[in-house]
């Protein structure tokens, strides 16, 4: 048989009909998708928690050591449910279904987790971030309310080849700069900026002794602030005790709403009025509100929970524009003071003059 004839015979081999081929292909994809893990994670709206309410019959934010006041409103922190990642990867079918759902986000796994990160490491990191966020929220609330507290700043690590490399050590407690007491991170920054290019005499408590070292300061690229080149861990001594009942949620993004809840409980009257307000954002001890991940899913969660207003970090505005659910008013905030004002204006039903990330 000639090669031409063999070729013609191959071209005449009967193909299955298009619908049959499509169904067969889909079946194969479905089977493969169930078995093969996909390198993606799915973010969906998680539950909300009222920071001036209760969970499992326990007050979510319980304050002792000072008089507290009830609130008639709700100040909800919002969460994101993450499916996939090191704790249990999703399959391809889950990824496809997530892509088809406009309320969910399917993102590459390595954008959230470094390679070879274990599920235990993720849980430990999220728990540590939540603890830090809670402590910073108390510090921010105390600062806003002008209730003094003390801060001990301990060197966690020294930046390699930074100005403090070989001078300061891990475990050093910074007590003074140029003979002036360091009582907070803000005060340390102020003293370092005063020292500037001449460098600073930094006094630390090391192995139970007071030691003073000269450190040549530097500015990081794009910053006007002078830095030591160390990573610091703050240890606060507050005038009140704050106990958080939220063990099942991790990460730093509840900080702003925690701080608002603390201020609400320590302030006479109901700052939120009878309004249902939700929000998100990290918080620094100085009251700076920072951006977070999963903002669109948190907007959906707030809407599902019945909130009328949502406080969003200005750093997330690009993700919010044109993705605000109907019936939800978004107010952008940069500081805890702006967040307090937004809550007060929402209570009065007067947020029209406040900055908004946008609506659809």
N, C-alpha and C positions, 0 to 999 in steps of 0.2 A: 504494500500500500504506500502510495507516495506521501511525502511530508505535507503537500498541499491538501490531500484528501484527509489526512489525519487532523489537520488544523480545522477543516470544514466540519468534521465530525465533532470536534470539541466545541465549536461554536453552536452546534445544534443541541448540546446537552440541555435538557429541560430544567428551567429555573423555577423555584417556587413563586407563587404569586406575591405581589408586593405586600399585601396585608399579612400574608403568612410569614414572609421574611421579617417584616417589622415586629410581629409578635414574637417570633423566635429570638430575634436580636434582643428585644426587651426582656424576655425571660432570662436570657443569658446574663444581661446586664444586672437584672435584679438579683439573680443568684450570686453573681460575682460581688455585687455591691454589699450584700448581706455578710459575705465572708471577708472581703478585703477591707482593712481599715483605711480611712481617708485622713490625709494630713491636714485636717481642718478642725476648727472648733465652732460651735454654734452658740451665739448669744441670743437669749430671749428674755422677755420681761420677767423679773422675779417679783417676790412679794414686797410689800411696803410695810414699814413699822412706824408707829406713832411715837415720837421721842418724848412726848408728854403723856403717853398712855401706858398701858400694861401689856405684858405678854405672859401667857400661862399664869395669870393671876398675880404676877409680880410686876412692880413698876419698872418700866424699861430703863429709866434713868433715875436712880434713887439717890437723893442728896441728904446727908446728915451733917449736923454742925452749924446749920443756919435755918432760919425760918423759910419755908417754901409756900408757894401759892398755886392753887389749881388753875387749869386753863380750860376754857370752853371750846377751843379750837383743836385742830390737828396739825402737827408739824411732822410730816412723814419723811423718813429717809427711804430712798429707793434702792433696789438691788437688781442685779442681772444674774439670771440663771445661765451658767456656762456648762455646755455639754461637750464632752470630748477632752482632749489634752492628755497629759501623762497619767491622770487618774483612771482613764478609760476611754480609749479613742472611739470615735464614731465610725460608722461605715459609709460607703458611698451613697447609699439610698438616703440616709439621714441628711447628708450634705445636699443632695439634689432637692429634697423636700424643704430644707432650710432656705435654699436659694429661691424657691417658689413662693415662700412666705414673706411678704413685705415687712412684717413686724419683727423678723429675725435677721441676724447678720451671720454670714458664714465667712470666716477669716482664716488665713493660713495659721497653722498651729505655732510656727516659729516666730510669729509676730508677738505672741503673748508669752511664750516660754522658751528660754534658752535650750539649745540642744542637750539631750541626755538629762534633762531635769526629771526627777522622780515625782510621783504623786505626793509622797510624804514631804518633799521639799516645797512643793507648791502650797500644801496645807500649812506648813510651818511659816512660810513667808507671808501668807495671807493673814495668819493669826498675829504675827509680829506687827504687820502693818496696821491691823485693826487696833491693837493695844497702843501703838504710838499715836494713831489718830485720836483715840479716846483721850489720852493724856494731853495732846495738843489742843483738843477741843475745850478741855477744862481750862488750860492756860489762856486760850483766846477769850473764853467767856469771862474769866477773872480779870483779864486786862481790860476788856470792854466795860465791865462793871466797876472798874477801879478798885478792886479788892487785892491788896498786896500779897505776893507769894514769893518764895525764894526758888532760885534755879541753880542747880549744880551742873556745870558743863564738864564732861569727862571726854578725853580724847579716846575715840574708839580705834582710829587708825591714822597713820600719817601718810600723806600723798607722796609717792615715790618721786624723788628729785624735786619736791616742792620746797618752799622756804623753811619749813619746820623739820625737814628730813635730817635726821642725825642730831636734832636739837630737842624736840619734844618726843614723848614716848606714849605708847598706848597705855591707858590707865591714869595718865596725868589729869588731875582736876585743876582747871584754870580758875584761879582765885582773883587775880588782879592783872592789869595792864598799865605799865608806867606808874605803878603805885596806887592806881585807882581801882576800887573794888568792882569785880564783875558780878552782877546780880541777875543778869538775863542775857539771852542771845542778842537781843537788840542793843543792850548796853555794851556787849563785847564788840559788836560791829561798829558802834559809835566810837569807841576808844581806838579801834584799829584804824578807822578813817582819820581820826585826829593824829595818830602817829605817822601814817602815810609812808612816804619814801625813806624817812629816816630810820624806819624799823621800830620795833617795840620791845620793851623789857616785860617779858611775860612771866608772871609768878604762878607756879603750880604747886599742888600738894602731891608729892611723890614719895611713896613708901613711908608715909607718916611724917615727912619733913617738908618744909617750905623751901622751894628752889626757884631762883630767878634766872631766866635764860634770855639772851637777846635773839630776836627772830627778825630777819630781813623780810619784809612783807612784799607781796606782789599782787598785781591786778590780773584777773583772768580776762581773756579776750572778750571785748565787747562790754566789759563791766567797769564802772567807776569806783567800785568798792575794793578796799585793801583786804587781803586774806592771809591767813596763816598757812593754809595748805594742810588742813587736818579735817577728819570726819569727827563730829562731836555727837555725843549722846546726852540729852538733857535729863536731869532727874529733878522733878518738881516737889515742892512741899507746899501744898495748898491749904487755905484756911478752912476748907470744907472737905468732906469725904464724898466722892461720887462713885457709885457702883452701877455698872452697866450690865444689864441682863440680856445679852445678845450673843450667845456663844456660837450659834450656827452660821454667822455671817462673817466673812473676812474681807480684808482689803482696807484702803485708807479713805474711800470716797464718802463715808458717812460723816466725816468730821464737821462740816458746816452745819448739818442738821442737828448733830449732837450739841454743838455750841449753842444753837438757837434754843434747843430744848432746855439746856441748863439756864440760860438767861430768862426764859419764860418762867421756869419754876422759881427762880430767885427774885422775880420782879412782881410787885403787887399788881393785881388786875390780870386781864387776859390780853397779852400782846397780839395774839392772833385773832382776837375777837371770837366769833363762832365759825370762822372760815376753815376750809380744808386746804392746806398748803403742803405741797411736796417739794422736794429738791434734792440736790446732790452737790458734791464738791469737796475736795480735800481742804483742810484748814491748817495753817501754820500758827505757831504760838502768838505771832504778832497780828493775827486776824486776816492774813492774806488767803483768799479763796483760790484754789487751783483746779485745773481741768481734770477730767476723769475719762474712763473708757465706758462704752456702752450707753451713751447718752440717749440715743434714739429709743433703745429698749426701755430705758428708765422713764422716758416720756410716756410710752405706752402703758407701763406699769402704773404710773401715776393716774393716767386717765381711767384705767380699769378699776383702780381703787376709789375713784370718785373725787379726786382732787380737782379744784378749780384753778389753782395757781401753781406754778412751778418755778423754782429758783435754779438758774443754770449758771455755771461759771462762764465768764465772758470768753475764756479760752476755748470753750466748746461751741461757740456761736456758729461757726462755719458748718458744723454738723447738724445744728438745730434748724437752721433756715429751711423753710419749705417742708419740714417734717414734724410740725406741731400738730398733734391730734385735735380734732374739732372739740371745742368746749374747754380747752386748756389754754390759759394765758401764761406766757413765759416772761419772766423778768431776769435780766442778766445782772450778775453781781461780781465784784472784784474783791470786796472786803466783807468782813463780818458786820461792820457798821452799815454797809449798803444792804446786806441781807436783813438786818433788823429793821431798817427803814422800809424795805419792801414788804416785810410781814405786817408792819404797822399800817402801811398804805393799803395793803390787801384787806386788812381787817375793816378799813374804812370804805372799801370798794372804790379806791381811787388810785389805780396804778397806771393810768393812761399817760402820765408824764414821765414814767420810769423807763429806762432803756430796755428794749426787748430784742431778743435774737431774731424775731420774725415769726410770722404765721402763714398758714396757707389758706 
